[in-house]
């Protein structure tokens, strides 16, 4: 049975992200708070993928960097809006 092109594309993306993460030197920690539903979703993805929560978070961060580099603020602003972030007020 031949693999679908969608399946092959997902495997290639997974492989490319894994390679990028594997090549990074990990020399510091990044800690932040998230909503419990976000944590639950990440834990479910980690279990489904057979990866640690930290590795899934790092993969999402790397993918976000890639999208930001490609699309700039057009990528980031809609996501920030969904998070309900606030802009610093200078007065």
C-alpha positions, -999 to +999 in steps of 0.1 A: +000+000+000+015+033-011+017+062+014-005+092+006+012+125-003-003+141+028+012+114+050+046+117+032+045+155+036+038+152+073+066+127+077+090+150+058+080+180+080+084+159+111+118+148+100+130+184+091+118+198+125+135+169+143+168+175+125+167+212+134+160+205+170+186+178+173+213+202+160+207+229+185+228+232+216+206+233+247+223+256+272+195+274+290+159+271+302+128+289+292+099+289+316+064+305+311+028+299+322+001+287+299-037+281+302-045+246+315-063+237+282-031+245+263-010+223+286-036+195+282-034+198+244+004+197+244+004+167+267-020+149+244+001+157+214+033+145+232+016+112+241+003+107+206+037+115+191+057+095+216+077+126+226+083+146+257+062+177+264+094+198+263+103+184+228+068+192+215+070+227+229+104+232+213+092+219+180+063+244+181+086+272+189+110+263+161+080+261+137+068+295+149+103+310+143+103+296+108+068+311+101+078+344+116+109+346+095+089+339+064+058+360+071+069+385+098+044+404+118+015+391+096+021+357+112+024+369+148-002+396+152-033+373+148-019+349+173-011+376+198-047+388+194-060+354+202-039+353+233-053+386+245-019+401+249-016+437+258+008+462+243+030+483+266+016+518+271+042+545+271+031+577+289 
